[in-house]
Amino acid sequence: MADDDSPPSRPLGALPRFPFRVQWDAEEMRCQEALGLDTESPSISYRAGSSEASSPFTMPGLKKVGNVSLMKGVLKANSTLWDWFGQITANTIQRKLVRVSLLDETGRPTTVWTLTNAWPTQVTRVEGTFGDDEVAVALVEFVCDGVTLSS
């Protein structure tokens, strides 16, 4: 163990504390956790009216996308997310393309999820007691029409 005031080394292959980068327009924020980056294609039963089969067959239904929840550090000077959220009025919201990137230990993206027609539906500051080395965090939830994955 070095005693030279250098930062402690991270175990090989460990991800950084805020391993997700979220981007929209020219804005960027870092997040420590991302949930809901998935999509589902439920099956539906179908039987044509002219079919002689006594049972239906299954086929893919409409894809479902859930809300995407992000835990981020709270920064005093950055209000762009709050400004975007504040623009929400009845039936009016500016939908944007949002990219969520999982970063490796060097800060390069390893996986990128693209949220289409996304907008913030909830911004919640997480209450609690924080130590000297801890960051206050907020939960940000996005609604979107679709999620695509690239690597």
C-alpha positions in Angstrom: 0.0 0.0 0.0 1.4 3.3 -1.1 1.7 6.2 1.5 2.2 9.0 -1.1 -1.3 10.6 -1.1 -2.1 8.9 -4.4 -5.7 7.8 -4.9 -6.3 4.1 -4.0 -6.2 1.8 -7.0 -9.3 0.2 -8.2 -9.4 -3.6 -8.6 -8.7 -4.7 -12.2 -11.9 -4.7 -14.2 -13.9 -2.6 -11.6 -16.2 0.0 -13.0 -16.0 3.7 -11.9 -18.3 5.1 -9.2 -20.5 6.8 -11.8 -20.3 4.3 -14.6 -23.2 5.7 -16.8 -23.0 8.8 -19.0 -26.4 10.2 -20.1 -26.5 12.6 -23.0 -29.2 14.7 -24.7 -28.8 17.7 -27.0 -25.4 19.1 -25.8 -26.0 18.2 -22.2 -24.3 15.4 -20.2 -24.7 13.9 -16.7 -23.1 11.0 -14.9 -25.1 8.4 -13.1 -24.2 5.6 -10.7 -27.2 3.4 -11.5 -29.6 2.8 -14.4 -32.7 0.6 -14.2 -35.3 -0.2 -16.8 -33.1 -0.3 -19.8 -35.1 -3.1 -21.3 -37.9 -3.8 -23.7 -40.4 -6.6 -24.0 -42.3 -8.2 -26.8 -45.3 -10.1 -25.3 -46.9 -12.9 -27.2 -50.5 -12.7 -28.3 -52.8 -15.5 -29.3 -54.4 -15.4 -32.7 -56.7 -17.6 -34.7 -57.9 -16.5 -38.1 -61.7 -16.7 -38.6 -61.3 -19.1 -41.6 -58.8 -21.3 -39.8 -59.8 -24.9 -39.2 -57.4 -25.3 -36.3 -59.0 -25.7 -32.9 -56.4 -23.7 -31.1 -54.8 -20.3 -31.7 -51.2 -19.8 -32.6 -48.9 -17.2 -30.9 -47.2 -14.3 -32.5 -45.3 -11.3 -31.3 -47.4 -8.4 -29.9 -46.5 -4.7 -29.6 -43.2 -4.0 -27.9 -43.4 -2.6 -24.4 -40.9 -0.2 -22.9 -40.9 0.7 -19.2 -39.6 3.9 -17.6 -35.9 4.3 -17.2 -34.7 5.3 -13.7 -31.3 6.8 -13.1 -29.5 7.6 -9.9 -27.3 10.7 -10.3 -25.2 13.0 -8.2 -26.7 16.3 -7.3 -24.8 19.3 -8.6 -25.8 22.9 -7.5 -24.8 24.7 -10.7 -26.5 22.4 -13.3 -30.2 23.1 -13.7 -30.7 22.0 -17.3 -32.6 18.8 -16.3 -34.8 20.8 -14.0 -35.4 23.4 -16.7 -36.5 20.6 -19.1 -38.7 19.1 -16.5 -40.2 22.5 -15.7 -41.3 22.9 -19.4 -43.9 20.1 -19.0 -47.4 21.4 -19.3 -50.7 19.6 -20.2 -50.1 17.6 -23.4 -46.9 19.5 -24.2 -43.4 18.3 -23.6 -40.2 18.5 -25.7 -39.2 14.9 -26.5 -35.6 14.2 -27.1 -33.1 11.5 -28.0 -31.3 10.4 -24.9 -28.2 8.1 -24.9 -27.2 6.1 -21.8 -23.7 4.7 -22.0 -22.1 2.2 -19.7 -18.5 3.2 -19.3 -15.4 1.0 -18.7 -12.6 1.9 -16.3 -11.0 4.2 -18.9 -14.2 6.1 -19.5 -15.0 4.6 -22.9 -18.5 3.4 -23.6 -18.9 -0.4 -23.7 -22.7 -0.4 -24.3 -25.1 2.3 -25.4 -28.8 2.4 -25.0 -30.7 5.0 -27.0 -34.1 6.2 -25.7 -36.3 7.6 -28.5 -38.8 10.4 -27.8 -37.7 10.6 -24.1 -38.7 13.1 -21.5 -38.2 13.4 -17.7 -41.4 12.3 -15.9 -39.9 12.4 -12.3 -37.0 14.1 -10.6 -36.7 13.3 -6.9 -33.9 14.2 -4.5 -33.0 11.3 -2.3 -33.0 12.4 1.3 -30.5 11.1 3.8 -27.4 11.7 5.9 -24.3 12.0 3.9 -20.7 11.6 5.1 -17.8 13.7 4.0 -16.9 11.5 1.1 -20.5 10.9 -0.1 -22.5 12.6 -2.8 -26.2 13.6 -2.5 -28.1 11.8 -5.2 -31.3 12.2 -7.1 -33.6 9.8 -8.9 -34.4 10.8 -12.5 -37.1 8.9 -14.4 -37.5 9.1 -18.1 -40.5 8.0 -20.2 -39.6 6.9 -23.8 -41.2 5.3 -26.9 -38.4 2.9 -27.5 -35.0 1.6 -26.4 -32.4 0.3 -28.7 -29.0 -1.2 -27.8 -25.6 -0.9 -29.4 -22.1 -1.8 -28.4 
